[in-house]
Amino acid sequence: MTNPADLKYTVEHEWLRQPGEAAGSVRVGITDYAQDALGDIVYVSLPEVGATVAAGDACGELESTKSVSDVYAPVSGEIVAVNEALDATPELVNNDPYGAGWLFEVVPATPDELDGLLDAAGYEAQLDG
């Protein structure tokens, strides 16, 4: 799967879509590369709505049949939504990582934090490198 060109990416394999559903937010998920590396996801632990996160800090976990992996906050800010559908159907992260498998939405503390993230070409280059 190619990485959508309209998203921003982190070196930790998260993506961000602007705007999110909530006012001023960005939607966050993991990339197709990450879900493939993890294998079948069986449990998702996400931050609580209202929590404040710092860029680069672990704020959730994805448990697969292979391992447990941290989810990192790509930007600092307040969590305003989580994908509650993942409680009952964590496999959405595998089946549709850029759509129904999104993880949470965060309102960035400073919008310029997004400027430091990778575009699709930059993300693919670091995968190859």
C-alpha positions as CSV (number, residue, x, y, z in Angstrom):
1,M,0.0,0.0,0.0
2,T,1.3,3.5,-0.8
3,N,1.2,6.1,1.9
4,P,-1.4,8.8,1.2
5,A,0.2,12.1,0.0
6,D,-2.3,14.2,2.0
7,L,-1.0,13.0,5.3
8,K,1.9,13.9,7.6
9,Y,4.1,11.1,9.1
10,T,6.5,10.5,12.0
11,V,9.6,8.3,12.1
12,E,7.7,6.2,14.7
13,H,5.2,5.2,11.9
14,E,2.2,7.4,12.9
15,W,0.2,9.5,10.5
16,L,-1.7,12.7,10.9
17,R,-4.6,14.0,8.9
18,Q,-5.7,17.6,8.9
19,P,-8.3,18.5,9.9
20,G,-9.8,16.0,12.3
21,E,-13.5,15.8,13.0
22,A,-13.2,18.0,16.2
23,A,-12.5,21.7,15.7
24,G,-8.8,22.4,15.5
25,S,-7.8,18.8,15.8
26,V,-5.7,16.4,13.8
27,R,-6.6,12.7,13.4
28,V,-3.8,10.2,14.3
29,G,-3.3,6.6,13.3
30,I,-0.5,4.1,12.4
31,T,0.8,3.5,8.9
32,D,0.2,0.5,6.8
33,Y,3.9,-0.4,7.3
34,A,3.5,-0.4,11.1
35,Q,0.3,-2.5,11.1
36,D,1.9,-5.0,8.8
37,A,5.0,-5.2,11.0
38,L,2.9,-5.7,14.1
39,G,0.7,-8.5,12.7
40,D,-2.9,-9.1,13.8
41,I,-3.9,-6.5,16.3
42,V,-6.0,-7.9,19.1
43,Y,-6.2,-5.0,21.7
44,V,-5.9,-1.3,21.5
45,S,-5.2,1.0,24.6
46,L,-5.7,4.7,23.8
47,P,-5.3,7.9,25.8
48,E,-8.3,9.3,27.6
49,V,-10.3,12.2,26.2
50,G,-9.1,15.3,28.0
51,A,-5.6,14.0,28.6
52,T,-2.7,16.3,27.7
53,V,0.1,14.6,25.7
54,A,3.7,15.7,24.8
55,A,5.2,15.1,21.4
56,G,7.2,11.9,21.4
57,D,5.7,10.5,24.6
58,A,4.0,7.1,24.6
59,C,0.3,7.6,25.0
60,G,-1.2,4.2,24.1
61,E,-0.4,0.6,23.2
62,L,-1.2,-1.8,20.4
63,E,-1.2,-5.4,21.3
64,S,-0.8,-7.9,18.5
65,T,-0.3,-11.7,18.3
66,K,3.4,-10.9,18.0
67,S,4.1,-8.2,20.5
68,V,3.0,-5.0,22.3
69,S,4.0,-1.7,20.8
70,D,3.7,1.8,22.1
71,V,1.8,4.5,20.3
72,Y,3.6,7.9,20.4
73,A,2.0,11.4,20.4
74,P,3.1,13.0,17.2
75,V,2.4,16.5,18.6
76,S,1.8,18.0,22.0
77,G,-1.8,18.9,22.8
78,E,-5.1,17.8,24.2
79,I,-6.8,14.5,23.3
80,V,-10.4,15.4,22.1
81,A,-11.5,12.1,20.6
82,V,-10.6,8.4,20.5
83,N,-11.8,5.7,18.1
84,E,-14.2,3.8,20.4
85,A,-14.9,1.3,17.6
86,L,-11.5,-0.2,18.3
87,D,-12.6,-1.6,21.7
88,A,-14.8,-4.2,19.9
89,T,-13.0,-4.4,16.6
90,P,-9.2,-3.7,17.0
91,E,-8.6,-5.4,13.7
92,L,-9.8,-2.2,12.0
93,V,-6.2,-1.0,12.5
94,N,-5.0,-3.8,10.3
95,N,-7.9,-3.7,7.8
96,D,-8.1,0.0,7.2
97,P,-5.1,1.8,8.8
98,Y,-5.8,5.1,7.0
99,G,-9.6,5.1,7.5
100,A,-11.7,3.3,10.0
101,G,-8.6,2.2,11.9
102,W,-7.7,5.7,13.1
103,L,-6.6,5.9,16.8
104,F,-7.3,9.4,18.3
105,E,-7.6,13.1,17.7
106,V,-5.5,15.8,19.3
107,V,-5.7,19.6,19.2
108,P,-2.0,20.6,18.7
109,A,-0.7,23.0,21.4
110,T,1.1,24.9,18.6
111,P,0.2,24.4,15.0
112,D,3.8,24.9,13.9
113,E,4.6,21.4,15.4
114,L,3.1,19.9,12.3
115,D,5.8,21.6,10.2
116,G,8.5,19.2,11.6
117,L,6.7,16.1,10.4
118,L,7.4,14.1,7.2
119,D,5.5,14.2,4.0
120,A,4.8,10.9,2.2
121,A,8.0,11.1,0.2
122,G,10.1,11.8,3.3
123,Y,8.4,8.9,5.2
124,E,9.0,6.5,2.3
125,A,12.6,7.6,2.1
126,Q,13.3,6.9,5.7
127,L,11.7,3.5,5.3
128,D,14.1,2.8,2.4
129,G,17.1,4.2,4.3
